[in-house]
């Protein structure tokens, strides 16, 4: 009986081996590998940047914002923004939305710090902010020239004798006695 079972098992094994060597065509043809290229080129699990607008039409959310400063903390770029209409200050970080839904998309450093520009993104809009231009100085009245008040010196044995203003040349600072 054992011999019969052993023979049946070997016969079944040889039949399975023979069936696995016969290649049948698949019921549906497999597409080429480049058919799946969008899966690794544009993954569903990554965020996408919007294309830069060449000529934005209409007002943008960045029209009222000015850049106050840019710094890096823990390897992350942070921009400090001020809303010129409300004077509210907020921060925007690279690739992270703030409480207003604004994030930094790109930082363009300038020749000097005041020439730095930051591109922000809010939803599907993108716009640039930079440091506010300093307003031109307003003409003011000429400064009043003041002279030191002449106070009569009180004599005291503990104080050195007072110098009179006439003895001090104009623009010179009196020095203590030697």
ABEGO torsion letter per residue (X at the ends): XAAAAAAAAAAAAAAAAAAAABBBBBABBBBBAAAAAAAAABBAABBBBBBBBABBBEBBAAAABBBABBBBBGGBBBBBBBBAAAGBBBBBBBGBBBAAGBBBABBBBBABAAABBBBBBBEABBBBBBBBBBBBBBBBBBBBBBBBBBBBBBBBAABBBBBBAAABBBGBBBBBBX
